Amino acid sequence: MKYLVTVSLLFFLTGNATGQEASGDSVQLPQLKEILLPILRGALITNDDLRLRDDYLKRDSMRIALVDSFMTDPFYLEAFGKEVYDELAKDPPLWKLLNYCSQLLRPLSKEFAPVAPNKSILKPHDLPGETNRPIRPPAAQPKFTKMPDKLRISLNTLYNAAFNAREFYDEAFREVNRDSLIYGFTMLLTDDEMNEKKSVEELDSLEKMGEEWSKALADILPRFKMGALLAGGKIMARPIDDLLVAGKDDLFSGFKLEKPSEIETELGKVAIGTEANDNYSGRYFAIIDPGGDDKYQLYPTYGGQITVIIDYSGNDVYRFVNDSLYTFTPTAKTLIRRPLGIGGYKFLIDYGGDDIFNGDDFTLAAGILGISVFKDYDGDDTYITDTFGPASGAMGVGLLMDFKGRDTYNGAMYNEGFGFTGGLGILFDKAGHDNYLSGGKYGDILRYTDHYITFSQGAAYGLRPYFSGGIGMLLDGSGNDLYVSDIFGQASGYWYSAGIIYDASGNDRYQSFQYAQGAGAHMAVGCLRDDSGDDVYFSKGVSQGCGHDYCQGWLVDYSGNDLYSAYDLSQGAGSANGIGAIIDIKGDDRYYVKSDQNTQGYGRPNREYGSIGLFYDGAGLDHYVGGLGKDSDIWIYSTWGIGWDQPTDSTKTK
């Protein structure tokens, strides 16, 4: 059989060389399938063989429709990161942005479909399960005085919208216990760095507690009304869009304060700042600041706080404090946190300056049981947090958009484009040489003593076997970027979830250890796509285009002189009925592996059928060390694996 496959491949190699050469330097997206399908036919693999069934298990109510689409169509998965990047690069109004995110989160279950509110926030809305219930106006309208009329009217509209949005938010929890959801999610999404010093009995007790809460949430989550949550976010977005369109000059025309003006309202303080260096500390509903190097010390309000901050300029420092209630569990000898700031709607728009964003857990564009959107338009910014944020989503949307500057993102776990159950987390960075750093705190005590769980940088996670995961995406436009994660990161998915990285250009470095760089584990998908630049990829294993256990794992690099280094089960490896592929279209590339047994086009037979491993390198003079790959050659050493390095001179083979 291997002889027939090799002869068939040689036929396709020579027969299709001219067509591929004609494509020239600009290999466009639709051509990826055209390039791969001849290889698949030559290896006696059909296009249908790349489809994974999406019904191995009964679909739970949290399954996101896109995840099933990715499992059955890897070419759509490969294209999706760029599709979302192009949409966000247009910088649409907030309400359109949230409408787009709502569509990405569309579940398979009809009863969880997003609710589209009417244009007028003062008219009745269709809530899930109800018919045109009128929205109550606020009990008392605050008196916004000593400010221009346009700013006063805008704040009044924003305040009214917040009350309407809060009605929708409360509706989302109408059939569930909010405290139980917050406590359960906190239990599942936080860790203790001292766990590695706990006894086996203590760790076993913690595991049993997590198991109990997982079962409880599996019963609670289907009754959470995601459509109402999303509708409330879009209601809040419209008056914010109006403020942003008006702009600083229009809102503050002929008006200047000597010191910040603050007023207490039912929703929290409202503050109008000055051009000087202002200090804000407390619980705020809205802050509009025209300029200056400002300092923010922001505290949450329990039960769905709504916060809107617009800062027009200055090198600002933001500190997000997440007050917590603690419950001591004697059996596990540990404190379980219940952060007060989980949930609600949070919007932050910063137009310029070298800013520092420092937050506790579940802050910095963390959309957990809520919606959180941060936009920063200019400046060399730093984002620092621990767990779940920035740009993380769980039963909600966490979106961070940074348009310009040399930025640094630093977190420990569940960061930088992470999606948990029912969640969408997107980190979008349009330009600049950026650093994405994650890990170093929460040890992977079940497998290693010197490595850390990260689940960051385009990563997603579901709670096996109870409910499916979310979608996590990291989208970077340009710049020489550094990506550092450890275990689970850089386009990785776990349990019916999708982790995606798209990097458009730049000489980038990707460093991780395991389950990374286009990897799926246990019925999930992961895809890393890099369009151009001389890139460096390093990971130990289950990485660089690896699908393990009914998964899709893809690494696609379109151009550049790239370096790939791995140990085992990497560089186009399929395991336990998974599909793994590494595709490099153009460039003088180098490939290093430690094992020649399960890398560079390896598909291992498992259960009732096999796994598929695809390795393809297009034009360029390439160098191989450690594996079976060779420049301008074809190699087949497993039943469903294939490696093909296209000859540099495509009119002949070596």
N, C-alpha and C positions, 0 to 999 in steps of 0.2 A: 504493500500500500504506500509506504514512504517513497518507493521508487516512482510510482505513478504520480504521486503528488509533486515530486521534484520535477519530473518531466513536464507536467502540466504547468507548473510555475514558470519554468524556463520559457514555455510557449507564450504565456501571458507577459512575461518580462520583455521579450523581444517584440511581441505583437503590440504592446501598449506603450512602448518607450517613446515613440514619436508624439503621440497624443500628450503625454505628460510633459515632454520637452516644450511643446508648443504653448503650454500654459505660462511659461516665462517666470519672471520673478514674483509676480503678484498672484500667489495661490489664494483664491477666494474661498470663502466658507463652503459653498455647495460642492466644491471639488474634492473635499475630504472623502466623501462617500465614493466619488468616482475613482479616487486613488485606491481606496481599500477594497472595493468590491472585486476587482480583478484578482487581488491577492487571495481573497476569501474563496473565490471560485476555483482558483488554482489549488488551494488546499482542501478542496471538496467541502467547503463550509459555505452555507447559504446565508443570505441576509437575515433570514428568520432565526438562524442559530445564535445571532447576537441579541435576540429578544429574551428577556427573562420574564417568566410568568409572574403576575402580580397577585395571584390567589393561592399561594402555597398555604397560607393561613387565612382564616376568616378575617375580612377587613373590619378593623375597629372604626368607631365613629370619628376618630381623630385623623384618619388617613387623608393626606393632602393629595389632590388629584394630580398635581404636577409630578410628584414623586413616582406615582404609578406610570406616568408618561415617560419619565426618564428611564425607568427599568425596562420598558419595552422598546425604547428608541434611543440608543446611545448617541446617534448623530444629532438629535434634538438636544440632548444633554450637553454635548460639546458646544453647540451654538448658543445655548441659553445665556451664559455669562455675558457674552458680548451684546446680546439683545437687551438685557437689563441695563448694562452699562450705557448703551446708546440712549435709552429712554431717560435715565437719570442725568446724563450729561446735558440734556436740554434744559435742566433746572425748571421743571414744570411747577405751577402753583401748588401749594400744599394740598389743597383739596383734590387736585388731579393726582398728585403723588400718592396720597392715601387711597384713592380709588384704585390706582394701579396695584398697590400693595395688597388691597383687598382681593383683587383678581388672582394674584399669585398665591394667596392663601386659600383659594376656593377648595373646599373639601369635597369628598365624594358624596357625603350625605346632604341631601337637599335641605334638610331642616337647619343646616348651619350656614346656608348661603348668606352672603353679606346683604345688609339692608341699605338701600339707597335713599337718603333723606331728600325731601323736597328742597328746592332752592331757597325758599324763604324760611328762615329759622323761626319765625313767629307763627307759622301755620302748623296744623296738626301733621303728625308723621305716622307712617305705618310701622308699628313695632311688631316684632315677631310674636305671632299668636294673638294679636289684638287688631282692632280696626279703628284707625284714626282717633286715637286718644289725644285730647289736647294737651299741649305742654304748658305747665304753669309758669308764669313770669316770676321773677324774683320778688320776695316779700317786700323788700325795701330797696329802692335804687340809691346807691351812694351818690353823694354830691361831689363830683369832680370839679373843683373850682380852681381859680388862679392858673388857667392854662388856655391856650388857643382853642377856638371853637372846634376846629377839625380834630384835634387831639382828644378833646372832651367827648365829642360824638363817637369817635372811634373806640374809646374806652367803654362808653356806655353800651355800644353794640357788642363789644367783646364780653362784657360782663353778662349781658342777656344771653349770649350764645353759650356761655359757660353753664348757666343754669339749665338750659335746654340739653346740652351735652351730658350734664350730670344725670338728668332723667334717663337718658339712654344707658348711661353707665350703670345706674342702679338696676335698670331693667335686665342687664346682662347677668346680674347675680340673683334675679328674682327667685329662681328655683334651686339655688345652691347656697351653702353657708360660706360667706366670704372668709371668715376666720380659718375655716378648715382648708380652703384652697391656699391661702397665704402660708399657713403653717406647713401644709404638705409640700408645696413647692420649695419653701425654704429648706425643709428637711432633705429633699432630693437634690437640691442644687447648691448646697454648701458643703464644705469639707473642713476637717480639722487637721492642721499640719502636725499635730501631736499623735495622730492615729498610728503612726509607725511605732510609737512607744507603748501602745495599748496591748493588753494581753489578748490571747486568742478568744477568751470568753467575752471580753468587752467588745471586740470587733464583731463577734458572732451576734451579740445582742443588738448592736447597731444595724447589722444586716437584716435581722428579723424585724426591727422597727421600720426600716426602709421598705421591706416587703409588705408589711401591714399597710403603710401609707400608700404604696403603689396600688394595692388592691382597692383601697378606699377611693383614691382619685379616679381609678378606672370606672367606678360607679358614679362619681360626682361630675366629671368633666363633660359627659354627653349632655348634661342639663345646663351647662354654661352657654349663654346666648352670645356667640361671637359676632353675629350680625349686628346686634344692638351696640356692642362695644365699638365696632368699626364705624357705624353710623354716627355715634357721638363724636368720634375723632374728626370726621369730615365736617360736622357742624362747627366744631371749634376752628377748623382750618380756614374757613371762608373769611371771617373778620380779620384773622391774622394776615391773610393774603392782602386784604384791603389796606391794612397798616403798612405792609411792605411796599405795595404799589405807590402809596402816597409819598413815602420817603421822608427822610429826616428834614430836608429843607421845607417841605410843605407842612409837616406836622408842627415844626417848631418855628415857623415863620414869625419874625418879630418878637420872639419870646425867649427869655433867658433867665434862669434861676440862679440865685447866689448859693443856694444849698438845696439838696434833694428834698422833694416834697413827698410826704407819705400820708396815706389815709387807710384806716382800718375798714375792712369790709367783711361780709359774711364768708367770703371765699378766701380770705387772707389779705395781707397788705398789698396796696397798689402804690408804686413809687415812680416818680418822675425825676430823673437825674440831671446832672449838670455837665458842662464841658470839663470840669475839674476832676480830680481823682476822688471818686465817691466810694463809700463803704456801705454795703448792704448786709444785714444780718437778721435772720428770722425766717418766718414762714410767709411766703409771698404768693399772691395770685398773679400779679403782673409787675414787670419792671421795664420801663422804656428809658434808655440812657443814651444821650446824644454823643458822648465822647469822654476821654480821660482814661487814665490807667486805674481801673476800678477793681475793688475786691468784693467778692460775693461769698458769704457764708450762709448757705441755704439749708433749711431744715424742712423735713416732710410733715405732712398732716395725715394721720391714719384714715384709710377708707376712701381713697380715690382722689387725691389732690389734683387740681388743675393749676398749672404754672405756665406762664408765657413770659419770656425774656427776650428783649430786642436790644442789642448793644451795637452802636454804629461805628465805634472806633476805640483804639487804645489797647495797650498791652495789659490785658486783664487776667486776674486770678480767680478762678471759680473753685469753691470748695463745697462739695455736696455731702452733707452729713445724713446718714440714714440711721436715725434713732431706732433702737431695737428693744423689744421685750424678750426676756430670756426665761426658758423653762428648763429646770434641771431634771434629768432623767437618772434616777439612782442606779438602775440596772446597768446602763451604759456608761455611767459616771461622766456625763458630758452635758454641756449646755446647748439647748436647741434655740436658735435665734428666730425671732419673728419680726423682721424689719417693718417699720411703720410706713416707709415710703413706697411700698409695692403697690402698683396699680395707678389708675388715673390717666390724665393726659398732660404731657409735658412737651413744650416747644421752646427751643433756644435758637436764636439767630444772632450770630456775631459776624459783623461785616469786615473787621480788619484788626490787625495787631498780632503780636506774638503772645499767644494766650496759653495759660496753664489750666487744664481741667483735671481736678483731683477729686475722686469720689470714693465713697464706701461701696460695699457690695450693692448690686441692684441699682446702680446709678449710671450716669453718662450714656444716654440713649439706650436705656434698658427697658424694653417693652414687655414687662411681665404682668399679665392680667391688665394690660393697658397699652397705651401708645406713647412712644417717646421719640421725638425727632429733633436732632441737632443739625444745624447748618453753620459752617464756618467758611467765609469766602476768601480770606487772605491771611497770610502770616505763617510763621514757623511755630507750630503749636505742639503741645505735649498733652497727651491723654493718659492718665494714670489711675488704675483701679485694681481691685483684687479679683472678685468673682462676679460673673454675669454683668458684663458691660466693658467697653462700649459696643454698641450695635449688636445687641442680643435680644432675642424674642422668645417668649413662652406664653401661649395663649394671648398673643398680642404682637405688636410690631415695634422693633427697635431699629432705627435708621439714623446713621451718622454720615453726613456728607461734608467733605472738606475739599474745597475747589483749588487751593493753591498754597504752596509753601512746603518747606522741609519739615515734615511732621513725624512725631514719635508716638507710638501706641504701645503701652506697657501694662500688661495684666497677668494674672496668675492662671485663671481657668475660666472657660465659657466666655470668651471675649472675641472681639475683632471679626464680627460676622458669624454669629452662632445662633442656631435655631433649635429650640427644644419643642416639645409637643405643642401643636397648634400655634407655633411661633415662626415669625420671619425676622431674621437679623441680617442687615445689610450694612457693610462698611464700604462707602464709596469715596475714593480719593482721586481727584482728577489729575493733579500735577504736583511734581516735586519729588526729591529724593527722600524716600520715607523709610522708617524703621518700624517693623511690626514684631514685637517681642512678647512671648508668652511662656509661662512655666516657672519652674524653680521653687515651687512652694509645696504643692500637694503631691506627695509621693505615690507612685503606683505600687502599693505594698503587696499586691497579689502577684506581681510579676517581677519587679526589679527593686533593688534597694537604692539605686542611684539615678532613677528617672522619674518623670513627673507627668501626671495627667494634665492635658491642656484643653483639648476640645476647642480650639480657637483657629482663627484665620480661614474662614470659609469651612466651618465644621457644623455638623448637625447630629442630633442624638434623640433616640426614642427609648422608652422604658420597656425593655424586653421582659416578658412577653405581653405586657398589658396594653400599651398604646403606642401608636406610631409617633415618629419624631417630626421635626420641622424642617425648615430650609435656612441654611446659613451661607452667606455669600460675602466675599471680599473682592472688590472691583477696583483696580488701579489703572489710571490712564497712562501716566508717563513718569519717568525718573528711574534712577538706579536704586532699586529698593532692596532692603534686607528683610527676609522673613525667617524668624526663629521660633520654632515650637518644639514639642517633645513627643508625647504619645497622644495620638489623635489630633491632627491639625493639618492645615494646608490642603484643603479640599478633601475632606474625609467625612463619611457618613456612617451611621450606626443605627440599625433597626428602623427600616422604612422611613429614611430621612435622606436629605440631599445636601452635600457640602461642595461648594463651588468657589474656585478662584479664577478670575480673568485679569490678566495683566497685558495691557496693550503694547507697551514698549519700554525699553530701558535694559541695562545690563544688571540683571537681578540675581540675588543669591537666596536660595531656598535651603534651609537647614532644619532637619527634623530627625526623629529616631524611628518611629514605628506608626503604622496606620496613617500614612501621610502622602502628600504630593500625588493626588489622584488615587484614592483608595476607598473601597467600600467593605464593610464588615457586617455580615449577618443581615441580609436583605435590605441593602441600602445602596446609594450611589455616591461616588466622589469623582470630580473632574477638575483638573488644573489645566488651563489653557493660557499659553504665553505666545503673543503674536510676533514679537521681534526682540532682538538684543542678544548679547553674548552672556548666556545665563549659566549658573552653576547650581546643580541639584545634588544634595547629599541626604541620604537616609539609610537606616540600617536594614529594615525589612518591612514586608507587607506594604510596599510603597511604590511610587513611580509607575503608576498604571497597574494596580493589583486589585482584583476582585476576589473576595473570600466569602464563601457561603452564600450563594445566590445573589451576588452583588455585581455591579458595574464599577470598575475603577479605571479612569482614563487620564493620561498625561499627554497633551498635544502641544508641541512647540513648532511654530510655523517657520521661523528663520533665526539665524544667528549661529555663531560658533560656540556650541554649548558643551558643558561637561556634566556627565551623569555618573554618580558614584553610589553604590549600594552593596549590601552584603548578600542577602538571599531573598527569595520570593518577591522579586521586584523586576522592574523594567519589562513590563508585559507579561504578567503571570496570572493565571487563573487557578483558583484552589477551591475545593469543596463546592463544585458546580458554579463557580464564579467566572466572570469575564474580565480580564485585565489587558490593557493595551497601552503601549507607548508609541507615539507617532511623532517623528521629527521630519519636517518637510524639506528643510534646506539648511546647509551649513557644514563646516568642517568640524565634526563633533568627536568627542571622546567618551567612551563607555568603560567604566570599571565596575567589576563585581567580584565578590569573594568566592561565590559558589557558581559552578557551572552545571548544577543539577536542577535548579528551579528558577532560572532567570532568562531574560531576553527571548521571550516567545515560548513560554512553558504552560501547558495545560494538563493538569493532573486528573486522572479518572477518579470519580467519587460516586458513591451510591449507585443509582441506576443508570447514570450517564456521566459524561465527562465535564471538564472545564476548558475554557478557551484562553490561550495566551497569544497575543499579537505583538510583534516587534516589527516596526517599519522605519527605515531611514532613507530619505530621498537623496537629492543631489548633494555632493560634497565628498571630500576626502576624509575618511573617518578612521578612528583608531580604537582598538578593542584590547582590553586586558582582563584576564580572569575567567571570561565566559566562553561560549562557543561562537560568538559573533565574529564576522570578518567583513572587511570592506569589500563591497561589490560581490556579495555572496548570498546564498540561500542556505538556511540550516533548519533541519527538522529533527528533533530528538524526543518528542513526546507525541502521543496520539492526536491531540487537538491543539498543538502549539506550532507556531511558525515564526521564523525570523527571516527578514529580507532586507538587505542593504542594497539599494539600487546602484548600479554602476555609475560612476561619475560621467563616463562617456556612455550615454544611454543607447548608442548604436551597437554596442558589443558587451559581452560579459567576460569577466576574468576567469 
